[in-house]
Amino acid sequence: MKCCIATDLLPGYIDGLTSPETNEEIEKHLESCDACNTIYRQMTAVIPSEISEKEHEVDFLKKLKGRMHRKFAAVSLATCAVLIGTTVFLQKYTIPVPYDPDCMTMERYEIAYVPNSFGLREWQYKSDAAESENSGEDTSMEKIRFVLNLSIEKQKALKINNFTSRSRTIQRDGKTVRIVYYCYTRTLWNSLFPDDSQALNSLINEGDIYEESFGRNANEDYQPIPREIYYLPMRNLDKLNRLSDEEFDAQKEAARLVWSGVI
């Protein structure tokens, strides 16, 4: 049997449609012909059945579950980022506290240039200096500071978190004047979630506005000058640093004069 005849008969042979005599001839040919035998094996190879509808559903559900997990992870990360960003914003965003003359006061006091416990001279409160041994006749000068006198109830009501001040020496009508603006603020977080147990630190309770750094320096060249201290309810006093002297001085129109004098 020729190969062309054998290959034509193979479909019928595989389907059982050929006669026994033909089957015998085809089988003899397949035993002796590797090429036709290869074709026969290819034609009789098991063809994978189509994926059942149930397998389709299982595969679809797996893919859907994977997409949902990825989407859930993305949403979770986005939510965490929003929560962290919101928390930082609430804790950083400040609100100016309105001026209250009953508790926001000024205080003048003296400091003296006296020896400390190590024998080195430095500036101390005059009351502390008076207790120092052998203080003698020492240089002294006045300072001024903000004082925040708050009762427990007032502290809870005002919710103050911070104290800021900005100052500058300017020339006004040919005269030297030191302008000081200050403001108490609270964070938006503390406004929404006040912590009654949080006590004010000393920097907020007593804020020095005397910019000269004394330390162990005698500051013999220091000369008192006129000073004007204003309460300026502004959220960010750092903006004043970018103003010209004229613009800086003009801010007093929106502020309240708290103290003026020479010191």
C-alpha positions in Angstrom: 0.0 0.0 0.0 1.3 3.4 -1.0 1.7 6.2 1.6 -0.8 8.5 -0.2 -3.5 5.7 0.0 -2.7 4.9 3.6 -3.0 8.6 4.7 -6.3 8.9 2.8 -7.7 5.8 4.6 -6.4 6.8 8.1 -9.4 9.0 9.1 -11.8 6.1 8.2 -9.6 3.6 9.9 -9.4 5.7 13.1 -13.2 6.1 13.1 -13.7 2.3 12.5 -15.3 2.7 9.1 -12.9 0.6 7.0 -13.2 -3.2 6.3 -11.2 -5.8 8.1 -9.1 -6.5 5.0 -8.4 -2.8 4.6 -7.5 -2.5 8.3 -5.0 -5.3 8.0 -3.3 -3.6 5.0 -3.2 -0.3 6.8 -1.7 -1.9 9.9 1.0 -3.7 7.9 1.8 -0.4 6.2 2.0 1.5 9.5 4.4 -1.2 10.9 6.8 -0.6 8.0 6.4 3.2 7.4 7.6 5.5 10.0 6.2 8.6 8.3 2.7 7.3 8.1 3.0 5.9 11.6 3.9 9.4 12.8 0.8 10.9 11.0 -1.3 8.2 12.6 0.0 9.0 16.1 -0.7 12.6 15.6 -4.2 12.0 14.4 -5.0 9.7 17.3 -3.4 11.9 20.0 -5.7 12.9 22.8 -6.9 16.5 22.2 -7.6 18.4 25.5 -11.2 18.9 25.9 -12.5 22.4 26.2 -12.6 23.9 29.7 -15.9 23.2 31.3 -18.2 26.0 32.2 -17.5 25.3 35.8 -13.8 25.7 35.3 -14.5 28.9 33.5 -16.4 30.2 36.5 -13.7 29.1 38.9 -11.0 30.9 36.8 -13.2 34.0 36.6 -13.7 34.1 40.4 -10.0 33.7 41.0 -9.2 36.6 38.7 -12.0 38.7 40.3 -10.7 37.9 43.8 -7.2 38.9 42.8 -8.4 42.2 41.3 -10.4 42.9 44.5 -7.4 42.2 46.7 -5.3 44.6 44.7 -8.0 47.2 44.7 -8.5 46.7 48.5 -4.7 47.1 49.1 -4.6 50.3 47.0 -7.7 51.8 48.8 -6.1 50.9 52.2 -2.8 52.6 51.3 -4.7 55.6 50.0 -6.8 55.8 53.1 -3.7 55.5 55.4 -2.0 58.3 53.4 -5.1 60.5 53.7 -5.4 59.9 57.4 -1.7 60.6 58.0 -1.8 63.7 55.9 -5.0 64.9 57.7 -3.5 64.3 61.1 -0.3 66.2 60.2 -2.3 69.1 58.8 -4.5 69.3 61.9 -1.5 69.3 64.2 0.5 71.9 62.1 -2.3 74.3 61.2 -2.6 77.0 63.8 -5.4 79.4 64.7 -4.7 82.7 66.4 -6.2 83.2 69.8 -8.1 86.5 70.3 -6.4 88.9 72.7 -7.6 88.7 76.3 -6.3 91.5 78.5 -7.4 89.7 81.7 -4.8 86.9 81.2 -2.4 88.2 78.5 -0.3 90.7 80.4 3.2 92.2 80.4 5.8 92.2 83.2 8.9 94.2 83.8 11.7 92.8 85.8 15.4 93.3 86.5 18.4 91.1 85.7 21.9 91.5 87.3 25.3 90.5 86.0 26.6 88.4 89.0 28.8 85.3 89.6 27.1 82.0 89.4 27.9 78.9 91.4 31.0 78.3 89.3 32.3 81.8 89.9 31.5 82.9 86.3 29.5 86.1 85.8 26.2 85.8 84.0 22.8 87.5 83.8 20.3 86.3 86.5 17.0 87.4 87.7 17.6 90.2 90.3 15.7 88.2 92.9 18.1 85.3 92.3 21.1 87.5 92.1 20.2 89.0 95.6 20.7 85.5 97.0 24.1 85.1 95.5 27.0 85.5 97.9 29.4 88.4 97.4 27.4 89.8 94.5 28.6 93.3 95.3 27.8 96.3 93.1 26.8 94.6 89.8 25.5 95.8 86.5 21.8 95.4 86.2 19.1 96.3 83.6 15.4 95.9 83.0 13.8 93.3 80.8 10.2 92.7 79.8 8.3 89.6 79.1 4.8 88.3 78.2 3.0 86.6 81.0 0.0 84.3 80.5 -2.0 84.0 83.6 -4.5 81.2 83.1 -6.8 79.4 85.5 -7.6 75.8 84.7 -10.9 76.7 83.3 -9.4 79.5 81.1 -6.7 77.3 79.8 -9.3 74.7 78.7 -11.4 77.5 77.0 -8.5 79.1 75.1 -6.7 75.8 74.2 -3.4 77.6 73.7 -0.6 75.5 72.2 2.1 78.0 71.1 3.5 81.5 71.5 5.3 83.3 68.7 6.7 86.8 68.3 8.5 88.8 65.6 10.3 92.1 66.1 12.4 94.6 64.2 14.2 97.9 64.8 13.0 100.5 62.4 13.3 104.3 61.7 10.1 106.2 62.1 10.1 110.0 61.6 13.9 110.0 62.2 13.6 108.1 65.5 14.7 104.5 66.3 11.8 102.3 67.4 11.7 98.6 68.3 8.4 97.1 67.1 7.3 93.8 68.5 4.3 91.7 67.4 3.3 88.6 69.3 0.4 86.1 69.2 -0.8 83.1 71.1 -2.1 80.2 68.8 -3.7 76.9 69.1 -3.6 74.0 66.6 -6.6 72.9 64.7 -6.1 69.5 66.3 -6.3 70.9 69.8 -9.4 72.8 68.8 -11.2 69.6 67.7 -9.6 67.2 70.3 -8.6 69.3 73.3 -6.3 67.6 75.9 -7.3 68.9 79.3 -4.4 67.1 80.9 -1.8 69.0 78.8 -0.1 71.8 80.8 1.4 74.8 79.2 5.2 74.8 79.1 7.2 77.7 80.5 8.0 79.1 77.1 4.3 79.7 76.5 3.5 80.8 80.1 6.4 83.3 80.2 7.7 84.5 76.9 10.8 86.8 77.0 10.7 89.4 74.2 14.1 90.9 74.9 16.0 89.7 71.8 19.5 90.4 72.9 21.2 87.3 74.0 22.9 88.0 77.4 24.4 84.8 78.7 27.8 85.6 80.1 28.3 88.7 77.9 28.1 91.9 79.9 26.6 93.8 76.9 28.1 97.0 78.0 27.2 98.7 74.7 23.5 98.1 75.0 21.4 101.2 75.0 17.7 101.2 75.9 15.4 102.3 73.0 11.7 103.0 72.7 9.7 99.8 72.3 6.1 99.2 71.1 4.6 95.8 71.8 1.5 94.8 69.8 -0.8 91.7 69.9 -1.3 90.7 66.3 -3.7 87.9 65.8 -2.0 86.3 62.8 -1.8 82.6 62.1 1.8 82.7 60.8 4.0 85.6 62.0 6.8 84.4 59.8 5.2 86.2 57.0 6.3 89.5 58.6 9.9 88.6 57.9 9.3 89.2 54.2 7.9 92.7 54.7 9.7 96.0 54.3 10.2 98.2 57.3 7.3 100.4 56.2 5.0 97.4 55.7 6.2 95.9 59.0 5.3 99.1 60.9 1.9 99.3 59.1 0.9 96.0 60.6 0.1 97.8 63.9 -3.1 99.1 62.3 -4.5 95.5 62.6 -2.9 94.9 66.0 -3.5 96.0 69.6 -1.0 98.1 71.4 -0.2 96.2 74.7 2.8 98.1 76.0 5.1 101.0 75.0 8.1 102.5 76.7 11.8 102.7 76.8 13.8 99.7 77.8 
